[in-house]
Amino acid sequence: MKRAYNFGAGPSALPTEVLEIAQKELLDYKGSGISIMEASHRSRLYDDVHQNAIGLVRKLYKLPDDFDVLFLQGGASLQFAMVPMNLYKGGKAEYANTGAWSKKAIKEAEIQGLNFDVVASSAESGFDHIPEVSFSDDCDFCHITSNNTIYGTQYQEYPKTASPLAIDASSDIFSREVDWERVGLMYAGAQKNAGPSGLTIVLIRKNLIDRVQESVPTMLRYKTHADANSLFNTPPTFGIYLLNLILQWIDAKGGIAKVDEENRKKAKLLYDAIDNSNGFYTGHARPDSRSLMNVSFNIREKDAALEAKLLEEAAKANMIGLKGHRSIGGLRASIYNAVPFEAVEALVDLMNDFAKRNA
């Protein structure tokens, strides 16, 4: 079969090499006679996978020793609630609003009755850029969404603050190196750059773990999972197995710096096609805020008929996932780590040809 070029925003493309290994090992993992999905999370067979995945997170991210690696469930959406549950001490929290997922995190702060401020927002311009943000140095925590899948914007660097910075990195985790001195907590649903849906990764500074109040339910405390090495209850074992394979794949490519280099080449090729189309294509994000992961764009002045036509031609060319989010429409190409350069080349060739025929 011919694999489709998958530009979906999530769940999204996984490396073909990783899927081939998983396929080969599906029925018989390491000669055990069982699938890793069937192995007890307390078994040596699975424990090797679990520990290796944690070790690779630390190695590839150059994660300092004062951070814990947690494997949880519930997606980033549960983290919108868990972050304030665990980090808020009754003082003040601060948020930057850069789109739909930031707004969902802010909503959870409202539900929990936090004293909080939205100190920066790009809502007035349709979330087309990352606003300048200056967080207080004395708040309990501050929060950003590092990359915005819907609007195609991304922080070029994380804000500096003395307060613990919580980062939703669901759509750009493992895509670029991180300055951990600026981070208190980072979390991500795995289904864009780190594996299948169902696994959530949390990287948290150890001195923040004991903040949690006794009133927080056991399963919603980071401390519960940190103390048990993410084995307090049955973790998403197959998701962690695939994460382990993906991290091995990144390691074999030369690490996160190499992946970042490849991502920049893909993004440049696609953005150049948009910028050089004489206005046929228009990007949503301002150039200084453009995402390397999600490229949201339109044809002319949001010509819905032509956009539908391009989607139809893309589908015939075995390209999927290019329809823009329902909230803003248009087109969107998600070019995560696992999307190969040749996929972006094929898309750009189609876009250029389409523009010539429909200009």
C-alpha positions in Angstrom: 0.0 0.0 0.0 1.0 3.6 -0.5 1.1 5.6 2.8 -0.9 8.8 2.7 0.8 12.1 3.4 -0.9 13.0 6.7 -1.1 16.7 7.5 -3.7 16.2 10.3 -3.5 18.3 13.4 -3.9 15.4 15.8 -4.0 12.5 16.2 -1.4 12.9 13.5 1.4 11.3 11.5 3.7 8.8 13.3 7.1 7.8 11.8 6.7 5.0 9.4 9.8 3.3 10.8 8.2 3.3 14.3 5.0 1.9 13.0 6.8 -0.9 11.2 8.7 -1.9 14.4 5.4 -1.8 16.4 3.8 -4.0 13.7 6.6 -6.5 13.8 6.5 -6.7 17.6 2.7 -6.5 18.0 2.1 -10.2 18.6 5.5 -11.2 20.1 7.4 -8.6 22.0 11.1 -9.5 22.5 10.4 -13.2 22.2 8.0 -13.1 25.2 5.1 -14.7 23.3 2.8 -11.8 24.1 2.2 -8.3 23.0 3.5 -5.4 25.1 -0.2 -4.4 25.4 -0.8 -7.7 27.3 2.1 -7.3 29.6 1.5 -6.4 33.3 2.7 -2.9 34.1 4.4 -4.4 37.1 6.4 -6.9 34.9 10.1 -6.6 34.1 9.1 -6.8 30.4 7.2 -3.6 30.6 9.4 -1.9 33.2 12.3 -1.9 30.8 10.2 0.1 28.3 8.9 2.5 31.0 12.4 3.3 32.4 13.9 3.6 28.9 11.3 6.1 27.9 12.0 8.2 30.9 15.7 8.0 30.3 15.3 9.1 26.7 13.1 12.1 27.7 15.9 13.2 30.0 18.7 12.5 27.5 17.0 14.2 24.4 15.7 17.2 26.3 18.9 17.6 28.5 16.4 17.6 31.4 17.9 18.8 34.7 18.0 16.4 37.6 15.6 18.6 39.5 12.7 17.7 37.1 10.5 14.7 37.3 9.1 12.9 34.3 5.4 11.8 34.7 3.3 9.7 32.3 -0.4 10.5 32.9 -3.7 10.2 31.2 -6.6 12.6 30.4 -4.8 14.7 27.8 -3.8 18.3 28.0 -7.5 19.1 28.8 -7.1 17.5 32.2 -3.9 19.4 32.8 -5.8 22.7 32.4 -7.4 21.7 35.7 -4.5 19.9 37.4 -2.0 22.7 37.0 -4.0 25.1 39.2 -5.0 22.3 41.6 -1.4 21.6 42.2 0.4 24.9 41.9 -2.1 27.5 43.2 -1.4 28.6 46.8 -4.1 31.2 47.2 -2.1 34.1 45.8 -2.5 35.0 42.1 -2.1 33.2 38.8 -1.5 34.8 35.4 -2.3 33.6 31.9 -1.5 34.6 28.3 -4.4 34.1 25.9 -3.3 33.1 22.4 -6.3 31.1 21.3 -8.7 28.2 21.9 -6.6 26.1 24.1 -5.4 29.0 26.2 -9.0 29.9 26.7 -9.8 26.4 27.9 -7.1 26.6 30.5 -8.4 30.0 31.6 -11.9 28.6 31.9 -10.6 26.0 34.4 -9.1 28.7 36.5 -12.5 30.4 36.6 -14.2 27.2 37.6 -11.8 26.7 40.5 -12.3 30.3 41.6 -8.7 31.3 41.3 -7.6 34.9 41.7 -6.0 35.3 38.2 -5.3 37.8 35.5 -5.1 37.5 31.7 -2.0 39.7 31.2 -1.7 39.3 27.4 -4.0 38.4 24.6 -4.1 38.5 20.8 -7.9 38.0 20.6 -8.5 41.4 19.0 -6.5 40.5 15.9 -8.0 37.0 15.6 -5.1 35.4 17.4 -2.8 36.0 14.5 0.3 36.6 16.7 2.0 36.0 20.0 1.5 39.1 22.1 4.2 40.6 24.2 3.9 39.2 27.7 5.4 40.2 31.0 4.5 38.0 33.9 4.8 39.1 37.6 7.6 37.6 39.5 5.5 36.9 42.6 2.5 35.0 41.3 1.8 31.3 42.2 2.2 30.3 38.6 1.8 31.7 35.1 0.7 29.8 32.0 1.2 29.9 28.2 0.4 27.6 25.2 3.6 27.3 23.4 2.2 26.5 20.0 -1.4 27.1 18.7 -2.6 24.4 16.3 -5.7 26.3 15.1 -4.1 29.7 14.4 -0.6 28.6 13.5 1.3 30.7 16.0 4.2 29.8 18.2 6.4 31.4 20.9 9.8 31.9 19.4 11.2 31.8 23.0 9.6 31.3 26.4 8.9 34.4 28.6 11.3 35.0 31.4 9.8 35.1 34.9 10.7 34.3 38.5 7.3 32.7 38.9 6.8 29.1 37.9 5.9 29.0 34.2 3.5 26.3 33.2 3.6 25.5 29.4 1.1 23.6 27.3 3.5 22.1 24.7 1.1 19.6 23.3 1.8 20.5 19.6 5.5 21.2 19.7 6.9 18.9 22.4 10.2 17.2 21.3 10.4 19.6 18.3 13.0 22.0 19.6 15.4 22.4 22.5 14.2 24.0 25.7 15.8 26.5 28.1 14.7 24.7 31.3 15.7 27.6 33.5 12.5 29.3 32.2 10.2 26.4 32.9 8.4 25.3 36.0 6.2 22.7 34.4 5.6 21.5 30.8 2.8 19.2 29.8 1.6 17.7 26.5 -0.9 15.3 25.0 1.2 12.8 23.0 -1.0 12.6 19.9 0.8 15.2 17.8 4.6 14.7 18.2 5.0 11.9 20.8 2.7 9.0 20.0 -0.9 8.0 20.0 -3.7 9.7 21.9 -4.2 8.6 25.5 -0.7 9.4 26.9 0.0 12.7 28.6 3.6 13.8 29.4 4.3 16.1 32.4 7.8 17.5 33.1 7.7 19.2 36.5 10.3 20.9 38.7 10.6 18.8 41.9 10.2 21.8 44.2 6.7 22.4 42.9 5.4 18.9 43.7 4.8 19.3 47.4 2.6 22.4 46.9 -0.6 20.4 46.5 -3.3 20.6 49.2 -4.7 17.5 50.9 -8.1 18.4 49.5 -7.0 17.6 46.0 -8.1 14.0 45.0 -5.4 11.5 45.1 -5.3 10.8 41.3 -5.1 14.5 40.5 -1.9 15.1 42.5 1.4 15.2 40.7 3.0 14.0 43.9 1.0 10.8 43.8 2.5 9.9 40.4 5.9 11.3 41.1 6.2 9.2 44.3 5.2 6.1 42.3 7.3 6.7 39.2 4.1 7.0 37.2 3.0 3.5 38.2 0.5 4.4 41.0 -2.2 2.9 38.7 -2.0 1.2 35.3 -0.4 3.7 32.9 -1.2 3.9 29.2 1.4 1.2 28.5 1.1 0.9 24.7 1.3 4.7 24.4 4.5 4.7 26.5 5.9 1.9 24.4 5.3 3.9 21.2 6.7 7.0 22.9 9.8 5.0 23.6 10.1 4.0 20.0 9.6 7.6 18.8 12.3 8.9 21.2 14.6 6.2 19.8 13.8 7.5 16.3 14.6 11.1 17.3 17.8 9.9 18.9 18.9 8.0 15.8 18.2 11.1 13.7 20.7 13.1 15.7 18.5 14.4 18.5 16.1 17.3 19.0 18.5 19.9 17.4 18.5 17.8 14.2 14.7 17.5 14.2 14.4 21.2 14.7 16.7 21.8 11.7 14.5 19.6 9.5 11.3 21.2 10.8 12.6 24.6 9.9 13.4 23.5 6.3 9.9 22.1 5.9 8.3 25.2 7.3 10.4 27.5 5.1 9.4 25.6 2.0 5.7 25.9 2.8 5.8 29.5 4.0 7.8 30.5 0.9 5.1 29.0 -1.3 2.5 31.1 0.5 4.5 34.3 0.4 5.5 34.0 -3.2 2.0 33.3 -4.5 1.3 37.0 -5.3 -1.6 37.0 -2.8 -3.2 33.8 -4.0 -2.5 32.2 -0.6 -2.5 34.2 2.6 -1.2 33.0 5.9 -3.1 33.6 9.1 -0.2 34.1 11.4 2.1 37.2 11.3 5.6 36.3 10.1 7.2 36.9 13.5 4.8 34.5 15.2 4.7 31.7 12.6 4.5 28.1 13.9 6.9 25.5 12.7 4.2 22.9 13.4 0.9 24.2 12.0 0.6 26.4 8.9 -2.9 27.9 8.7 -3.7 29.7 5.4 -6.5 30.8 3.0 -6.9 31.2 -0.7 -7.4 34.8 -1.7 -10.0 36.4 0.5 -11.2 33.2 2.0 -12.5 31.8 -1.2 -14.4 28.8 0.2 -15.1 27.3 -3.3 -11.4 27.3 -4.3 -10.3 26.0 -0.9 -12.8 23.1 -1.3 -11.4 22.4 -4.7 -7.8 22.3 -3.5 -8.8 19.9 -0.7 -10.5 17.7 -3.3 -7.4 17.7 -5.5 -5.2 17.0 -2.4 -7.3 14.0 -1.5 -6.9 12.6 -5.0 -3.1 13.1 -4.6 -3.2 11.0 -1.3 -2.8 14.0 1.0 -5.1 14.1 4.0 -5.8 16.4 7.0 -5.6 19.7 5.2 -8.9 21.2 6.1 -8.7 24.1 8.5 -10.2 24.0 12.0 -13.9 24.6 12.0 -13.6 27.8 14.1 -11.6 29.7 11.4 -12.0 27.5 8.3 -9.5 27.7 5.4 -6.6 25.3 5.1 -4.1 24.0 7.6 -1.0 21.8 7.1 0.4 20.3 10.3 4.0 19.4 9.6 5.0 17.7 12.9 8.3 15.8 13.4 7.0 12.7 11.6 5.8 14.5 8.5 8.6 13.9 5.9 10.2 16.6 3.8 8.9 15.0 0.7 5.3 15.3 1.9 5.8 19.1 2.2 7.4 19.1 -1.3 4.5 17.3 -2.7 2.0 19.7 -1.1 4.0 22.8 -2.3 4.1 21.4 -5.9 0.3 20.9 -5.8 -0.2 24.4 -4.4 2.0 26.0 -7.0 0.3 24.2 -9.8 -3.1 25.0 -8.4 -2.3 28.7 -8.1 -1.2 28.8 -11.8 -4.4 27.1 -12.9 -6.7 29.2 -10.8 -5.0 32.6 -10.5 
